[in-house]
Amino acid sequence: MDPLVSLHELRFRWCQQGPDILVIDALEVAAGERLFVEGPSGSGKSTLLGLLAGVNRPQQGRLQVLDQRLDQLGSAARDRFRADHIGYIFQLFNLLPYLGILDNVTLPARFSRRRRERALARSPSLTAEARRLLGHLDLDQPGLSRQPVSALSIGQQQRVAAARALFGAPELLIADEPTSSLDADRRRAFLELLFAECAEMGSMLIFVSHDASLAALFDRTLRLPDAGAHSGKPSMDPS
């Protein structure tokens, strides 16, 4: 089976004459796999996620997600690819405070016909699919969907953000420190729910965290070296 993500001789720097911020000689990740990414601050974890999501483009190397060479696509094409194929859980969730819970969850369908069609293939309406996801994440409670997202607890906002990222069954789910504000019990419960949804949809999960104790829950771990130490290469370990 061809890998869902394939990186080869990848180099990224913020300015043309600046130092390399991220160096990865080779990385392949299969569909449905759960990859944990760890490393100290400044090691390039969020940079890697931004490259995989097509937000940025490397100065050197091959960056392929699904069958697309993101390193060869322009900005608009990368934006379209991201909308169609990638769900992103941000560290600060990035929910829209002027939208209710259901509208936040169904937001991907406004930007991607593909995500809309995949959601409707699973449920009779976009709202029904949003409620299904919220129910699986323990959020489909009476009256809760009418609450503004700003009235939710941190844990509830986190699960709304996860439901939005999962909406429309994207092939790749990216999570950037989404559990940093949760205690250990809530963190574990959230990950179990997230894993279950990814398994049902067949989505690959790439998850960044400073908490190395979570690595054992994932299929493999990619360890990025400290900033300025890129002569020491990233390492890949089975969990």
C-alpha positions in Angstrom: 0.0 0.0 0.0 1.3 3.4 -0.9 1.9 5.7 2.1 -0.6 8.5 2.7 2.3 10.9 3.6 5.7 10.8 2.1 8.6 13.2 2.8 12.0 13.0 1.1 15.1 15.3 1.7 12.8 18.0 3.1 14.3 21.3 4.2 12.4 24.3 5.5 13.7 27.8 6.6 11.8 31.0 7.3 14.0 33.1 5.1 16.2 32.2 2.1 19.5 32.9 3.8 18.4 31.7 7.3 19.2 28.4 9.0 17.1 25.3 8.4 14.3 25.1 10.9 13.2 21.6 9.9 15.2 18.8 8.3 13.7 15.4 7.5 15.5 13.1 5.2 12.7 10.5 4.9 9.3 9.9 6.5 6.4 7.8 5.3 3.1 7.4 7.1 0.4 4.9 6.1 -3.4 5.5 5.9 -5.1 4.9 9.3 -1.8 5.2 11.2 -1.4 7.2 14.4 1.8 9.1 14.5 3.0 11.0 17.7 5.4 13.9 17.1 7.5 15.2 20.0 10.5 17.5 20.5 11.5 20.5 22.5 10.3 24.0 21.8 11.7 25.3 18.5 12.4 21.8 17.1 9.9 22.4 14.2 6.9 20.4 15.4 4.3 23.1 14.4 6.3 23.8 11.3 6.0 20.2 10.2 2.2 20.3 10.7 2.0 23.5 8.7 3.9 21.9 5.8 1.7 18.8 5.9 -1.4 21.0 5.9 -0.1 23.0 2.9 0.1 26.3 4.8 3.8 26.6 4.0 6.0 25.0 1.3 9.5 23.7 1.8 12.5 25.2 0.0 13.8 21.8 -0.8 12.6 18.2 -1.0 9.5 16.2 -1.8 6.3 16.6 0.2 3.5 14.3 -0.9 0.2 13.9 0.8 -2.3 11.4 -0.8 -1.2 11.6 -4.5 -0.4 15.4 -4.4 3.0 16.9 -4.4 2.3 19.8 -2.1 5.8 21.2 -2.7 4.8 21.8 -6.4 1.4 23.3 -5.8 0.7 27.1 -5.6 -1.0 28.7 -2.6 -4.6 28.5 -3.9 -4.2 24.8 -4.9 -2.8 24.0 -1.4 -5.7 25.8 0.2 -8.2 23.8 -1.8 -6.4 20.5 -1.0 -6.4 21.3 2.7 -10.1 22.1 2.7 -10.9 18.8 0.9 -8.6 16.4 2.6 -7.3 17.6 6.0 -8.9 18.2 9.4 -6.9 20.4 11.8 -7.3 20.6 15.6 -5.6 23.8 16.7 -4.0 24.2 20.1 -6.3 27.1 20.9 -9.2 25.5 19.0 -9.9 28.5 16.8 -13.7 28.2 17.1 -15.8 31.1 15.7 -17.5 32.8 18.7 -20.3 34.3 16.5 -21.4 30.8 15.4 -23.2 28.2 17.5 -21.8 24.7 18.1 -23.5 23.0 15.2 -22.5 25.8 12.7 -18.9 25.5 14.0 -18.9 21.8 13.4 -20.4 21.9 9.9 -18.0 24.8 8.8 -15.8 22.5 6.6 -18.9 21.8 4.4 -19.0 25.5 3.5 -15.5 25.4 2.0 -15.4 21.9 0.5 -18.0 20.1 -1.6 -16.1 16.9 -1.1 -16.4 17.1 2.7 -20.0 18.1 2.4 -20.7 15.0 0.2 -18.9 12.7 2.5 -20.8 14.0 5.5 -24.1 13.5 3.7 -23.0 9.9 2.8 -22.9 9.2 6.5 -26.0 11.0 7.7 -29.2 12.4 6.2 -28.2 16.0 6.8 -25.2 18.1 7.8 -26.9 18.8 11.1 -27.5 15.1 11.7 -23.8 14.3 11.0 -22.7 17.1 13.3 -25.0 15.7 16.1 -23.6 12.2 15.4 -20.0 13.4 15.9 -20.9 15.4 18.9 -22.7 12.4 20.4 -19.7 10.2 20.0 -17.7 12.9 21.7 -20.2 13.1 24.6 -21.5 16.5 23.6 -25.0 15.9 22.2 -26.7 17.0 25.4 -30.2 18.6 25.6 -29.9 22.4 25.1 -26.1 22.3 24.7 -26.2 22.8 20.9 -27.9 26.2 21.4 -25.2 27.5 23.6 -22.6 29.9 22.1 -19.2 28.2 22.0 -17.8 30.9 24.3 -20.1 29.6 27.1 -18.5 26.1 26.9 -15.8 24.7 29.2 -12.3 24.2 27.8 -12.9 20.5 27.5 -16.2 21.0 25.6 -14.6 23.5 23.2 -11.8 21.0 22.6 -14.3 18.3 21.6 -16.2 20.8 19.4 -12.9 21.5 17.6 -12.3 17.8 17.2 -15.8 17.3 15.7 -15.2 20.1 13.3 -11.9 18.6 12.2 -13.5 15.2 11.7 -16.5 16.5 9.8 -16.6 15.1 6.3 -14.2 12.3 7.1 -10.9 13.9 6.0 -8.1 11.4 5.2 -5.6 13.2 7.3 -6.3 14.6 10.8 -3.6 17.0 12.3 -3.6 17.9 16.0 -1.3 20.6 17.4 -1.1 20.3 21.2 -4.9 20.0 21.6 -4.7 18.5 25.1 -2.3 20.9 26.7 -5.0 22.5 28.9 -6.5 19.2 30.2 -5.7 17.2 33.2 -4.4 13.6 32.8 -7.8 11.9 33.1 -9.5 14.2 30.6 -6.6 14.0 28.3 -6.7 10.2 28.1 -10.5 10.2 27.7 -10.3 12.7 24.8 -7.6 10.7 23.0 -9.7 7.5 23.3 -12.7 9.2 21.7 -10.4 10.7 19.0 -8.9 7.4 18.2 -12.3 5.7 17.9 -13.5 8.3 15.4 -10.3 8.1 13.3 -10.6 4.4 13.3 -14.2 4.5 12.1 -13.4 7.0 9.4 -10.1 5.4 8.4 -8.4 8.8 9.0 -4.6 9.0 9.7 -3.7 11.0 12.8 -0.6 13.1 13.2 -0.5 14.4 16.8 2.0 16.9 18.4 2.4 17.1 22.1 5.1 18.0 24.7 3.7 15.2 26.9 6.0 12.3 26.0 3.8 10.0 28.2 1.2 10.0 25.5 3.6 8.4 23.0 2.7 4.8 24.1 -0.8 5.3 22.9 0.3 5.8 19.3 1.6 3.4 16.6 4.9 5.3 16.1 6.8 8.3 17.5 8.8 10.8 15.5 11.3 12.7 17.7 12.6 16.0 16.4 16.0 17.2 17.6 16.5 20.5 19.5 16.7 23.7 17.4 20.2 24.2 16.0 21.0 20.5 16.4 19.8 19.3 13.0 23.0 17.4 12.4 21.3 15.0 14.8 18.5 13.6 12.6 14.9 13.1 13.7 14.3 9.5 15.0 11.4 7.2 14.5 10.4 4.7 17.2 7.6 2.2 17.4 5.4 2.9 20.5 
